[in-house]
Amino acid sequence: MTRHDEQFVRYLRAKESVDDRALHRPTLAHLIDSLEARAESRPDEPLRVVSVGSGTGAMCRRLLSWGVFDTHDEIKYIMVDRKQGMADQAAAAFAEWSHGAGWTAEPTADGFRIERHGRSVSLTYVTSDLFDAMTVLPQAIDLVIAHAVLDILPLRRAVKALLSRLTDGGLLYAPVTFDGRTSFRPAHEADTEIIDAYHDTMRDDERSGPDTGSDLFSVLPALGAPVVAAGGADWVVHPPHEDDERIFLDRILGFVEESLTDADRVADEPLDDWLKARHEQLASDELSYIAHNIDVLAQRE
Ligand SMILES: C[S@@+](CC[C@H](N)C(=O)[O-])C[C@H]1O[C@@H](n2cnc3c(N)ncnc32)[C@H](O)[C@@H]1O
């Protein structure tokens, strides 16, 4: 992994507590109810889950910790991420987590098998572009999870690929999908220019754009998967900051800087002034940040 990748991994780990607070609980409750119904209708079959753009596997660890899969004794969970080295990061995070949570863990050829109180989870890591991975998986997936990733993918193509592997009645859970609003406080005179330009960098042929969360409400039903539950999952980070929040905010400022520098959309001076002010506010524990995200649960017809 490059230094930049390591920085990204630190950001993903720091983001876990921000996401923990943000996730829309009624949507999660609907997911739990749907999985319970699935367990009752097919009690002898393992639950098959695929997580795309899974990063360090935070969502899998979280859903297991929060008891979301508790109605199933056997779970087969595949994590797909295209970044080389991410599988090792996920494995390290799992080893630490499973030990602390009282699961016995056994490494397998491409992942882990963990067991606790008669329940087992086989975790498989796949390093691949999700579009390639989707072509080789059987159409037997009960739940696809796309956590904080649809907004960086071509939306219709991605949703089509993900739905194509679901069983009839299978679920697509897309938590923390960005939806077009970013704010920093205290206010700065360059905010509108910087933030509009930052959102504009999200518009290209390879990315869904800044309004992906809202767009899901038309794309999913059009592709045969009506939305069954949804709600806001905003990131709200304000002082005083925990250590993780400082790492998280520092990287968010890094994303703004890198995307605007690459895109050459804002003159150097206002961008430099804005970044300097934001980093100073971060150092003096004054910076607040809000990003509007949406959690969506859809069910294939
Ligand atoms: C913003 S991160 C989110 C990671 C994780 N879901 C989380 O929220 O902690 C997006 C992840 O998607 C992965 N990714 C982006 N495009 C992908 C693609 N086409 N196929 C597979 N993984 C992809 C990136 O490598 C990155 O790890």
Ligand as a Chemical Component Dictionary entry (heavy atoms), coordinates in Angstrom:
data_LIG
# 
_chem_comp.id                   LIG 
_chem_comp.type                 NON-POLYMER 
_chem_comp.pdbx_formal_charge   0 
_chem_comp.three_letter_code    LIG 
# 
loop_
_chem_comp_atom.comp_id 
_chem_comp_atom.atom_id 
_chem_comp_atom.alt_atom_id 
_chem_comp_atom.type_symbol 
_chem_comp_atom.charge 
_chem_comp_atom.model_Cartn_x 
_chem_comp_atom.model_Cartn_y 
_chem_comp_atom.model_Cartn_z 
_chem_comp_atom.pdbx_ordinal 
LIG C1  C1  C 0  -15.379 5.498  0.463  1  
LIG S1  S1  S 1  -14.679 3.919  0.542  2  
LIG C2  C2  C 0  -15.875 3.081  1.560  3  
LIG C3  C3  C 0  -15.332 1.847  2.234  4  
LIG C4  C4  C 0  -16.295 1.177  3.206  5  
LIG N1  N1  N 0  -17.521 0.795  2.561  6  
LIG C5  C5  C 0  -16.574 2.095  4.372  7  
LIG O1  O1  O 0  -17.465 2.943  4.261  8  
LIG O2  O2  O -1 -15.873 1.971  5.389  9  
LIG C6  C6  C 0  -14.991 3.235  -1.039 10 
LIG C7  C7  C 0  -14.302 1.913  -1.278 11 
LIG O3  O3  O 0  -14.776 1.397  -2.521 12 
LIG C8  C8  C 0  -13.700 0.838  -3.225 13 
LIG N2  N2  N 0  -14.084 0.895  -4.653 14 
LIG C9  C9  C 0  -14.281 1.990  -5.413 15 
LIG N3  N3  N 0  -14.664 1.646  -6.658 16 
LIG C10 C10 C 0  -14.703 0.292  -6.687 17 
LIG C11 C11 C 0  -14.997 -0.662 -7.705 18 
LIG N4  N4  N 0  -15.338 -0.277 -8.947 19 
LIG N5  N5  N 0  -14.933 -1.971 -7.384 20 
LIG C12 C12 C 0  -14.582 -2.365 -6.123 21 
LIG N6  N6  N 0  -14.275 -1.509 -5.131 22 
LIG C13 C13 C 0  -14.338 -0.196 -5.398 23 
LIG C14 C14 C 0  -12.497 1.692  -2.864 24 
LIG O4  O4  O 0  -11.285 0.987  -3.037 25 
LIG C15 C15 C 0  -12.793 2.015  -1.393 26 
LIG O5  O5  O 0  -12.191 1.093  -0.523 27 
# 
loop_
_chem_comp_bond.comp_id 
_chem_comp_bond.atom_id_1 
_chem_comp_bond.atom_id_2 
_chem_comp_bond.value_order 
_chem_comp_bond.pdbx_ordinal 
LIG C1  S1  SING 1  
LIG S1  C2  SING 2  
LIG S1  C6  SING 3  
LIG C2  C3  SING 4  
LIG C3  C4  SING 5  
LIG C4  N1  SING 6  
LIG C4  C5  SING 7  
LIG C5  O1  DOUB 8  
LIG C5  O2  SING 9  
LIG C6  C7  SING 10 
LIG C7  O3  SING 11 
LIG C7  C15 SING 12 
LIG O3  C8  SING 13 
LIG C8  N2  SING 14 
LIG C8  C14 SING 15 
LIG N2  C9  SING 16 
LIG N2  C13 SING 17 
LIG C9  N3  DOUB 18 
LIG N3  C10 SING 19 
LIG C10 C11 SING 20 
LIG C10 C13 DOUB 21 
LIG C11 N4  SING 22 
LIG C11 N5  DOUB 23 
LIG N5  C12 SING 24 
LIG C12 N6  DOUB 25 
LIG N6  C13 SING 26 
LIG C14 O4  SING 27 
LIG C14 C15 SING 28 
LIG C15 O5  SING 29 
# 
